[in-house]
């Protein structure tokens, strides 16, 4: 039972007479507990809806175009609270956050509904048999799973949860139910790399509905007091990860016609190796895990350049990024300068003093570090920032500094660029505001 806070004008719910303040009880005889129930049972052309109004149960018949939303809005996106993570992973990034950040940054979610709705990864440890049965019944697919290791005992150790090993059985249940699976392995040097990585890859590739696996290195901040000792990957250990992944990928290509197994860009940067060619990433199934992000960005940027007529552009713009992407962004900036005479693109790598210098991705650059390191720099007519530096609303950095604070302090207009290379070139070339 969930309270309806508003009803969209002209929607099926509004036309039937359902109103704000009503409590939704069921759709077509099925109890509605959350957004999955609402979406799954509300897709029929005719929906019998029960609500409670002032203590009285009312029944409505809704005519609905297939897969049209019924038009009811609730107090939260999920219609109830997010499920909190029950694990204590040795590599958990949230446990390494310093104090003084936005409160939401410290919340650990582990919610299978967000896996389906937003692509989040879940560990399966807080699911029950009934939860997994519901996933299969509703055909919630794909499910993105943070596996980390297929060794049950090691998974218990790494995730600090005594149920973590036995919950791996849900992978087989999902597979038998026809649910597609994307897997994530956060690798910790000396823990789940080496032969343990080989074992996990081999076991995961036995799942008939497996779509992809991403291997990413654990992130380590300077705030690990009291946490498990971890050693960062170096060039040699990163290269070993890549070699093992490539061997498994070649077997998969012969067996399935697909690599299925991919390493994040960071492993290539650490190993000092070239990123794979565009076609080797297939359909980029693990882009949000940083797998192929730099390669796709470059491909898009080059495509955008080819679509432009070379011309003279007299202006200077600046781009701020993390150290991990610095060489990549600088190379794109040089391409733009060579194409457009008179154009100057400054690229500034921002050192991460807030989390520690081992953190080099742009998505963890804070506003305070950005301001301190860019003050007095020749920024030109505009500063470009990648969208992942800011929260989804586009207004705040992780440390609570706002985009407006950056504009006011640095005295320069700020343009936030999307993840694709096309938008980066648009941001570089677009005319300044009057």
Long-range contacts (C-beta under 8 A, 24 or more apart in sequence): 1-25, 1-32, 1-52, 2-32, 2-33, 2-34, 2-74, 2-75, 2-79, 2-80, 3-74, 3-75, 4-51, 4-72, 4-73, 4-74, 5-73, 5-74, 5-75, 6-72, 6-73, 7-71, 7-72, 7-73, 8-69, 8-71, 8-72, 8-73, 10-71, 11-69, 11-70, 11-71, 11-72, 12-47, 12-62, 12-63, 12-64, 12-68, 12-70, 12-71, 13-49, 13-60, 13-62, 13-70, 13-71, 13-72, 14-71, 15-62, 15-63, 16-49, 16-60, 16-61, 16-62, 17-60, 18-49, 18-51, 18-60, 18-72, 19-53, 21-53, 22-51, 22-52, 22-53, 22-58, 23-51, 23-52, 23-53, 24-49, 24-50, 24-51, 24-72, 24-74, 25-50, 25-51, 25-52, 25-57, 26-50, 32-79, 33-79, 33-80, 34-78, 34-79, 34-80, 34-113, 35-74, 35-77, 35-78, 35-79, 35-113, 35-117, 36-113, 36-116, 36-134, 36-138, 36-140, 38-70, 38-72, 38-79, 40-138, 42-69, 42-70, 43-67, 77-117, 78-111, 78-113, 78-114, 82-107, 82-109, 82-111, 82-114, 83-109, 83-110, 83-111, 83-112, 83-113, 83-126, 84-108, 84-109, 84-110, 85-109, 85-110, 85-123, 85-126, 86-110, 86-125, 86-126, 86-161, 87-123, 87-125, 87-159, 87-160, 87-161, 87-164, 88-159, 88-160, 88-161, 89-148, 89-158, 89-159, 89-160, 89-186, 90-157, 90-158, 90-159, 90-160, 90-188, 90-191, 90-227, 90-228, 90-230, 91-158, 91-186, 91-188, 91-218, 91-219, 91-220, 91-230, 93-218, 93-219, 93-221, 95-227, 96-219, 96-220, 96-221, 96-223, 96-224, 96-227, 96-355, 97-221, 97-223, 97-355, 98-221, 98-223, 98-354, 98-355, 100-399, 100-400, 101-398, 101-399, 101-400, 102-391, 102-396, 102-398, 102-400, 105-398, 112-140, 112-143, 115-140, 115-143, 115-144, 115-145, 116-140, 116-141, 116-143, 119-144, 119-288, 120-144, 121-145, 121-146, 121-184, 122-146, 123-159, 123-161, 123-164, 123-167, 124-167, 124-168, 124-170, 124-171, 125-159, 125-161, 125-163, 125-164, 125-167, 127-167, 127-170, 132-170, 132-173, 132-174, 135-174, 135-177, 135-179, 136-173, 136-174, 136-177, 136-178, 136-179, 139-178, 139-179, 140-179, 141-178, 141-179, 141-180, 142-179, 142-180, 142-181, 142-182, 142-211, 143-174, 143-179, 143-180, 143-181, 143-182, 144-181, 144-182, 144-183, 144-184, 145-171, 145-181, 145-182, 145-183, 145-184, 146-184, 146-186, 147-171, 147-183, 147-184, 147-185, 147-200, 147-204, 148-184, 148-185, 148-186, 148-192, 148-200, 149-185, 149-191, 149-192, 149-196, 149-199, 149-200, 150-199, 150-200, 150-203, 150-204, 151-192, 151-196, 151-199, 151-200, 154-191, 154-192, 154-196, 158-188, 158-191, 158-192, 171-204, 171-207, 172-207, 174-209, 175-207, 175-208, 175-209, 175-210, 178-209, 179-209, 180-209, 180-210, 180-211, 181-207, 181-209, 181-210, 181-211, 182-211, 182-212, 182-213, 182-214, 182-285, 182-286, 183-210, 183-212, 183-213, 183-214, 184-213, 184-214, 184-216, 184-286, 184-289, 185-213, 185-214, 185-215, 185-216, 186-216, 186-217, 186-218, 187-215, 187-216, 187-217, 187-218, 187-233, 187-241, 188-218, 188-230, 189-230, 189-231, 189-232, 189-233, 189-237, 190-231, 191-230, 193-237, 193-240, 193-241, 194-240, 194-244, 197-241, 197-244, 197-245, 198-244, 198-248, 201-244, 201-245, 201-248, 201-261, 202-248, 205-248, 205-251, 205-252, 205-260, 205-261, 210-260, 211-260, 211-285, 212-260, 212-261, 212-262, 212-285, 212-286, 213-260, 213-261, 213-262, 213-286, 214-262, 214-263, 214-264, 214-286, 214-289, 214-290, 214-291, 215-241, 215-245, 215-261, 215-262, 215-263, 215-264, 215-267, 216-263, 216-264, 216-266, 216-267, 216-289, 216-290, 216-291, 217-241, 217-264, 217-266, 217-267, 217-270, 219-359, 219-361, 219-364, 220-356, 220-358, 220-359, 221-355, 221-356, 221-358, 221-359, 222-355, 222-356, 222-357, 222-358, 223-355, 223-356, 232-358, 233-267, 233-270, 234-270, 235-270, 235-271, 235-272, 238-267, 238-268, 238-270, 238-271, 239-271, 239-273, 241-267, 241-271, 242-267, 242-268, 242-271, 242-273, 258-282, 262-286, 262-291, 262-292, 263-291, 264-289, 264-290, 264-291, 265-290, 265-291, 265-292, 265-293, 265-294, 265-295, 265-324, 266-290, 266-324, 266-361, 269-324, 290-361, 293-419, 294-325, 294-328, 296-420, 296-421, 297-328, 297-332, 297-419, 297-420, 297-421, 297-424, 298-328, 298-331, 298-332, 298-421, 299-421, 300-420, 300-421, 300-422, 301-332, 301-335, 301-421, 301-422, 301-424, 301-425, 302-335, 302-421, 303-421, 303-422, 304-421, 304-422, 304-424, 304-425, 304-426, 305-335, 305-336, 305-339, 305-425, 308-339, 308-340, 308-425, 308-429, 310-339, 310-340, 310-341, 311-340, 311-341, 312-340, 312-341, 312-342, 313-340, 313-341, 313-342, 313-343, 313-429, 314-342, 314-343, 315-342, 315-343, 315-344, 315-380, 315-381, 315-432, 316-343, 316-344, 316-345, 316-346, 316-378, 316-380, 316-381, 317-344, 317-345, 317-346, 317-380, 317-381, 317-382, 317-383, 317-384, 317-427, 317-428, 318-345, 318-346, 318-347, 318-348, 318-374, 318-377, 318-378, 318-379, 318-380, 318-382, 318-383, 318-384, 318-412, 319-345, 319-346, 319-347, 319-348, 319-383, 319-384, 319-385, 320-348, 320-350, 320-362, 320-365, 320-370, 320-374, 320-383, 320-384, 320-385, 320-389, 321-347, 321-348, 321-349, 321-350, 321-362, 321-365, 321-386, 322-349, 322-350, 322-352, 322-359, 322-360, 322-361, 322-362, 322-363, 322-364, 322-365, 323-349, 323-350, 323-351, 323-352, 323-360, 324-360, 324-361, 324-362, 325-361, 325-362, 332-421, 332-424, 333-428, 336-425, 336-428, 336-429, 340-429, 343-428, 344-380, 345-428, 346-377, 346-378, 346-379, 346-380, 348-373, 348-374, 348-377, 350-374, 354-398, 354-399, 362-386, 362-388, 362-389, 363-388, 363-389, 364-398, 365-389, 365-397, 366-397, 366-398, 366-399, 366-401, 367-396, 367-397, 367-398, 367-399, 367-400, 367-401, 367-402, 367-403, 367-405, 367-406, 368-397, 368-399, 368-401, 370-397, 370-401, 370-406, 371-401, 371-405, 371-406, 371-409, 371-410, 374-410, 375-409, 375-410, 379-410, 379-412, 380-412, 381-412, 381-413, 381-432, 382-412, 382-413, 382-414, 382-415, 382-427, 382-432, 383-410, 383-412, 383-413, 383-414, 383-415, 384-414, 384-415, 384-416, 384-417, 384-424, 384-427, 384-428, 385-414, 385-415, 385-416, 385-417, 386-416, 386-417, 386-419, 387-416, 387-417, 387-418, 387-419, 388-419, 389-416, 390-416
